Amino acid sequence: MGKLLSSSIVSGGRHFSNFHSTLSPSVNTIGTHKSVKRTPRKHISFDDALALFNKMIGKYPKPSIVEFTKLLAPIVRMKRYSLVVSMCSQLELSGLSHNVFSLSILINCFCQLGRVDFGLSVLGKMLKLGVEPDVVTFSTLINGLIKQNKLSQAVSLFDEMVEKGYQPHLIVYSTILNGLSKIGDTDRAVRFLRLMEERGFEPDVVAYGTVIDCLCKNGLLKEALHLFSELKVKGNRPNVVIYSCLIHGMCNKMMDSNISLNIITYNILIDAYCKEGMILEAIDIVQTMRKQDIELSVVTYTVLVDACYKEGLVSKAEHIVDMIKKQGTGPDVVTYTAIRDGH
């Protein structure tokens, strides 16, 4: 560890030296307060944090970088990213040497501001200065790259991270897995799931669900069912999201095979969604039925009305009742019972 990463990873931020002039004004342009309340830094207010920073930066000798880092962390939690970038610049100009924690905070701020290129430049600078990055440093950059849809760079950085002996935590794996699934790269998503296992991480229900959803959306139902079976064999209980993905996948497969879904099949789907409180998904099914000119039955409406009332969606329930009347189907005794119970 400690060797410079490849130029393809850190070359994105050649203009790092000018960052403080482009992102934020100097901290000194903000008014200095006369006094600082003795508040635990975890709960410090913005005004107190700013006053304390100005007080600390003016001391001689100055407090250590560790003390400044303790102050920067709560300001980051306030989402004052540009200000923290400016503060880090001022610390450097005042002669203080950064450590891995302060530079990781700076990288996080750049990523939050959508400037991952500057974040990568900070990483390069860390390595040149002999400051050893940690897992959090890499994880922050990987997450920032994925947010900017730079998945190839994120995977490359992940690979270099592992090659240099860093042990990624589960969140890093999950982040990349989500990225691969979003772009529909099913092969790499499955391979990455296997990679997690090889490196000692047992994929959880969420990880399996992410890949199963990706496979279903890309018409690979057989492969999705294989992962579903594998999940159950390992003793994990699939959640409603996984079942929903598989149900949608099966329905799409049937339609691709010119097998028409009938009112009974749709009612089963709607009932399943409603029992899980997934009303919007149930309404999506209703919209699909309408597009296919399938007339909704009173059973369909009753299930929806009952579910809407149970979820507190009274206006939606009343809208559905109006739809029943307009269609001429007419609410039956079960529907009226659901309406009465809802009120």
C-alpha positions as CSV (number, residue, x, y, z in Angstrom):
1,M,0.0,0.0,0.0
2,G,1.0,3.6,-0.3
3,K,2.1,3.5,-4.0
4,L,0.6,6.0,-6.4
5,L,-2.5,4.8,-8.1
6,S,-2.7,4.6,-11.9
7,S,-2.9,7.9,-13.8
8,S,-6.3,7.0,-15.1
9,I,-7.7,7.2,-11.6
10,V,-6.1,10.4,-10.3
11,S,-5.7,12.4,-13.5
12,G,-9.2,13.9,-13.2
13,G,-8.2,16.8,-10.9
14,R,-5.1,18.5,-12.3
15,H,-6.5,21.9,-11.3
16,F,-6.8,21.1,-7.6
17,S,-4.5,23.9,-6.6
18,N,-7.0,26.5,-7.7
19,F,-10.1,24.9,-6.1
20,H,-10.4,27.5,-3.3
21,S,-10.8,30.3,-5.8
22,T,-13.5,28.6,-7.8
23,L,-15.7,27.0,-5.2
24,S,-16.1,29.3,-2.2
25,P,-15.0,32.6,-0.7
26,S,-12.4,32.6,2.1
27,V,-13.6,31.9,5.5
28,N,-12.3,35.3,6.7
29,T,-14.9,37.0,4.6
30,I,-17.5,35.8,7.0
31,G,-18.0,37.8,10.2
32,T,-16.1,36.7,13.3
33,H,-18.1,36.2,16.5
34,K,-17.0,37.7,19.8
35,S,-17.6,34.5,21.9
36,V,-18.1,30.8,21.5
37,K,-20.5,28.8,23.6
38,R,-19.1,25.8,25.3
39,T,-21.2,23.3,23.3
40,P,-20.2,19.7,22.5
41,R,-18.9,19.8,18.9
42,K,-21.2,17.1,17.8
43,H,-24.2,19.4,18.6
44,I,-22.5,22.7,17.8
45,S,-24.5,25.4,15.8
46,F,-23.2,26.8,12.5
47,D,-22.5,30.2,14.0
48,D,-20.6,28.7,16.9
49,A,-18.6,26.4,14.6
50,L,-17.6,29.3,12.4
51,A,-16.6,31.4,15.4
52,L,-14.6,28.6,16.9
53,F,-12.8,28.0,13.6
54,N,-11.8,31.7,13.3
55,K,-10.6,31.6,16.9
56,M,-8.6,28.4,16.4
57,I,-7.0,29.6,13.1
58,G,-5.8,32.8,14.8
59,K,-4.1,31.1,17.7
60,Y,-0.3,30.6,18.0
61,P,0.7,27.9,18.3
62,K,-2.3,26.6,16.4
63,P,-4.3,23.6,17.6
64,S,-3.5,20.2,15.9
65,I,-5.2,19.1,12.7
66,V,-7.0,16.5,14.8
67,E,-8.8,19.3,16.7
68,F,-9.7,21.1,13.4
69,T,-11.0,17.8,12.0
70,K,-13.3,17.4,15.0
71,L,-14.8,20.8,14.1
72,L,-15.1,20.2,10.4
73,A,-17.1,17.0,10.8
74,P,-20.3,18.7,12.2
75,I,-20.0,21.4,9.6
76,V,-20.1,18.7,6.9
77,R,-23.2,17.2,8.5
78,M,-24.8,20.7,8.1
79,K,-24.1,20.2,4.4
80,R,-21.9,23.3,4.2
81,Y,-19.6,21.6,1.8
82,S,-18.2,24.7,0.0
83,L,-17.4,26.3,3.3
84,V,-15.5,23.2,4.5
85,V,-13.5,23.2,1.2
86,S,-12.5,26.8,1.9
87,M,-11.6,26.0,5.5
88,C,-9.4,23.1,4.4
89,S,-7.6,25.5,2.0
90,Q,-7.1,28.0,4.8
91,L,-5.7,25.3,7.1
92,E,-3.1,24.5,4.4
93,L,-2.2,28.1,3.8
94,S,-1.7,28.6,7.5
95,G,1.0,25.9,7.5
96,L,-0.9,23.0,9.0
97,S,-0.3,19.5,7.6
98,H,-3.5,17.5,6.7
99,N,-4.0,14.0,7.9
100,V,-6.0,11.1,6.4
101,F,-9.2,12.2,8.2
102,S,-9.1,15.9,7.1
103,L,-8.3,15.0,3.5
104,S,-11.1,12.4,3.5
105,I,-13.5,15.1,4.7
106,L,-12.2,17.3,1.8
107,I,-12.7,14.5,-0.7
108,N,-16.3,13.9,0.6
109,C,-17.1,17.6,0.2
110,F,-15.8,17.6,-3.4
111,C,-17.9,14.5,-4.2
112,Q,-21.0,16.1,-2.6
113,L,-20.4,19.2,-4.7
114,G,-20.2,17.0,-7.9
115,R,-16.5,17.6,-8.3
116,V,-15.2,14.0,-8.1
117,D,-12.3,15.1,-10.3
118,F,-11.0,17.3,-7.5
119,G,-11.6,14.5,-5.1
120,L,-9.4,12.2,-7.2
121,S,-6.8,14.9,-7.3
122,V,-6.8,15.0,-3.5
123,L,-6.3,11.2,-3.4
124,G,-3.2,11.6,-5.7
125,K,-1.9,14.4,-3.4
126,M,-2.4,12.2,-0.4
127,L,-0.3,9.4,-1.9
128,K,2.5,11.8,-3.0
129,L,2.6,13.2,0.5
130,G,2.8,9.8,2.0
131,V,-0.6,10.1,3.7
132,E,-2.1,6.6,3.6
133,P,-5.8,6.6,2.4
134,D,-8.2,4.4,4.3
135,V,-11.3,2.4,3.2
136,V,-13.5,5.4,3.9
137,T,-11.4,7.5,1.5
138,F,-11.9,5.0,-1.4
139,S,-15.5,4.3,-0.6
140,T,-16.3,8.0,-0.7
141,L,-14.7,8.4,-4.2
142,I,-16.4,5.2,-5.5
143,N,-19.8,6.4,-4.4
144,G,-19.1,9.8,-5.9
145,L,-18.1,8.3,-9.2
146,I,-21.2,6.1,-9.3
147,K,-23.5,9.1,-8.6
148,Q,-22.0,10.8,-11.7
149,N,-22.6,7.6,-13.7
150,K,-18.9,7.0,-14.1
151,L,-19.2,3.3,-13.3
152,S,-16.1,2.1,-15.2
153,Q,-13.9,4.5,-13.2
154,A,-15.6,3.4,-10.0
155,V,-14.9,-0.3,-10.8
156,S,-11.3,0.5,-11.7
157,L,-10.8,2.3,-8.5
158,F,-12.4,-0.6,-6.6
159,D,-10.0,-3.1,-8.3
160,E,-7.0,-1.0,-7.5
161,M,-8.2,-0.6,-3.9
162,V,-8.3,-4.4,-3.6
163,E,-5.0,-5.0,-5.4
164,K,-3.3,-2.7,-2.9
165,G,-4.5,-4.7,0.0
166,Y,-7.4,-2.6,1.2
167,Q,-10.5,-4.5,2.4
168,P,-13.7,-2.9,1.1
169,H,-16.7,-3.1,3.5
170,L,-20.1,-4.3,2.5
171,I,-21.4,-0.8,1.6
172,V,-18.8,-0.4,-1.1
173,Y,-19.8,-3.8,-2.7
174,S,-23.5,-2.8,-2.4
175,T,-22.9,0.6,-4.0
176,I,-21.1,-0.9,-7.1
177,L,-23.7,-3.7,-7.3
178,N,-26.5,-1.0,-7.4
179,G,-24.6,0.9,-10.1
180,L,-24.2,-2.2,-12.3
181,S,-27.8,-3.1,-11.9
182,K,-29.0,0.4,-12.8
183,I,-27.2,0.3,-16.2
184,G,-28.5,-3.3,-16.8
185,D,-25.1,-4.9,-16.8
186,T,-26.4,-8.3,-15.7
187,D,-23.2,-10.3,-16.4
188,R,-21.0,-8.1,-14.3
189,A,-23.7,-7.8,-11.6
190,V,-23.8,-11.6,-11.2
191,R,-20.0,-11.8,-11.3
192,F,-19.7,-9.1,-8.6
193,L,-22.2,-11.0,-6.4
194,R,-19.8,-14.0,-6.7
195,L,-16.8,-11.8,-6.0
196,M,-18.4,-10.7,-2.7
197,E,-18.7,-14.4,-1.7
198,E,-15.1,-15.1,-2.7
199,R,-13.8,-12.3,-0.6
200,G,-15.7,-13.4,2.5
201,F,-18.8,-11.2,2.3
202,E,-22.1,-13.1,2.4
203,P,-24.6,-11.2,0.1
204,D,-27.7,-10.3,2.0
205,V,-31.3,-10.2,0.8
206,V,-30.9,-6.6,-0.5
207,A,-27.9,-7.6,-2.6
208,Y,-29.7,-10.6,-4.0
209,G,-32.8,-8.5,-4.6
210,T,-30.8,-5.9,-6.6
211,V,-29.4,-8.5,-9.0
212,I,-32.7,-10.4,-9.3
213,D,-34.4,-7.2,-10.2
214,C,-31.8,-6.5,-12.8
215,L,-32.1,-10.0,-14.3
216,C,-36.0,-9.7,-14.4
217,K,-35.9,-6.3,-16.1
218,N,-33.6,-7.7,-18.8
219,G,-35.8,-10.8,-19.4
220,L,-33.5,-13.3,-17.7
221,L,-36.2,-14.9,-15.6
222,K,-34.4,-18.3,-15.5
223,E,-31.3,-16.8,-14.0
224,A,-33.4,-14.7,-11.6
225,L,-35.2,-17.8,-10.4
226,H,-31.9,-19.6,-9.9
227,L,-30.6,-16.8,-7.6
228,F,-34.0,-16.8,-5.8
229,S,-33.6,-20.6,-5.1
230,E,-30.0,-20.0,-4.0
231,L,-31.1,-17.3,-1.6
232,K,-33.7,-19.6,0.0
233,V,-31.2,-22.6,0.2
234,K,-28.9,-20.3,2.3
235,G,-31.7,-19.8,4.8
236,N,-32.6,-16.3,3.8
237,R,-36.2,-15.1,3.6
238,P,-36.9,-13.3,0.4
239,N,-38.8,-10.0,0.9
240,V,-41.8,-8.6,-0.9
241,V,-39.5,-6.6,-3.3
242,I,-37.9,-9.8,-4.6
243,Y,-41.3,-11.5,-5.0
244,S,-42.6,-8.4,-6.9
245,C,-39.7,-8.5,-9.3
246,L,-40.2,-12.1,-10.0
247,I,-44.0,-11.7,-10.5
248,H,-43.4,-8.8,-12.9
249,G,-40.8,-10.9,-14.7
250,M,-43.1,-13.8,-15.1
251,C,-45.9,-11.6,-16.3
252,N,-43.6,-10.0,-18.9
253,K,-42.5,-13.5,-20.0
254,M,-46.1,-14.6,-20.5
255,M,-46.9,-11.5,-22.6
256,D,-43.7,-12.0,-24.6
257,S,-44.9,-15.5,-25.3
258,N,-48.3,-14.2,-26.4
259,I,-50.0,-15.7,-23.3
260,S,-52.6,-13.2,-22.3
261,L,-53.0,-12.5,-18.6
262,N,-56.7,-12.7,-17.5
263,I,-58.6,-10.8,-14.9
264,I,-58.0,-13.6,-12.3
265,T,-54.2,-13.3,-12.7
266,Y,-54.3,-9.6,-12.4
267,N,-56.5,-9.7,-9.3
268,I,-54.0,-12.1,-7.7
269,L,-51.2,-9.6,-8.3
270,I,-53.3,-6.6,-7.1
271,D,-54.3,-8.5,-4.0
272,A,-50.7,-9.4,-3.2
273,Y,-49.5,-5.8,-3.6
274,C,-52.4,-4.5,-1.5
275,K,-51.7,-6.9,1.3
276,E,-48.1,-5.6,1.5
277,G,-49.4,-2.0,1.5
278,M,-47.9,-1.4,-2.0
279,I,-50.9,0.6,-3.2
280,L,-49.0,2.5,-6.0
281,E,-47.8,-0.8,-7.5
282,A,-51.3,-2.1,-7.4
283,I,-52.6,0.9,-9.2
284,D,-49.9,0.5,-11.8
285,I,-51.3,-3.0,-12.5
286,V,-54.8,-1.4,-12.9
287,Q,-53.3,1.0,-15.5
288,T,-51.8,-2.0,-17.3
289,M,-55.2,-3.7,-17.4
290,R,-56.8,-0.6,-18.8
291,K,-54.2,-0.3,-21.6
292,Q,-55.0,-3.9,-22.5
293,D,-58.8,-3.2,-22.5
294,I,-59.4,-5.6,-19.6
295,E,-62.5,-4.6,-17.7
296,L,-61.9,-4.3,-14.0
297,S,-64.2,-6.4,-11.9
298,V,-65.9,-5.4,-8.7
299,V,-63.5,-7.7,-6.9
300,T,-60.6,-5.6,-8.2
301,Y,-62.1,-2.4,-7.0
302,T,-63.1,-3.8,-3.6
303,V,-59.5,-5.0,-2.9
304,L,-58.2,-1.5,-3.9
305,V,-60.8,0.4,-1.9
306,D,-60.1,-1.7,1.2
307,A,-56.3,-1.3,0.9
308,C,-56.6,2.4,0.4
309,Y,-58.7,2.9,3.5
310,K,-56.3,0.8,5.6
311,E,-53.3,2.9,4.4
312,G,-55.2,6.1,5.1
313,L,-55.6,7.0,1.5
314,V,-59.2,8.1,1.8
315,S,-59.3,10.4,-1.3
316,K,-57.9,7.6,-3.5
317,A,-60.5,5.2,-2.1
318,E,-63.3,7.6,-2.9
319,H,-61.9,8.2,-6.4
320,I,-62.0,4.4,-7.0
321,V,-65.6,4.2,-5.8
322,D,-66.5,7.0,-8.3
323,M,-64.8,4.9,-11.0
324,I,-66.9,1.9,-10.1
325,K,-70.1,3.9,-10.4
326,K,-69.0,5.5,-13.8
327,Q,-68.1,2.1,-15.2
328,G,-71.5,0.8,-14.2
329,T,-70.2,-2.2,-12.4
330,G,-71.7,-0.9,-9.1
331,P,-70.2,-1.5,-5.7
332,D,-71.4,-4.7,-4.0
333,V,-72.0,-5.4,-0.4
334,V,-68.3,-6.3,0.2
335,T,-67.3,-2.9,-1.3
336,Y,-69.8,-1.0,0.9
337,T,-68.5,-2.9,3.9
338,A,-64.9,-1.8,3.1
339,I,-66.2,1.8,2.7
340,R,-68.1,1.7,6.0
341,D,-65.0,0.2,7.8
342,G,-62.8,2.8,6.3
343,H,-64.9,5.6,7.6
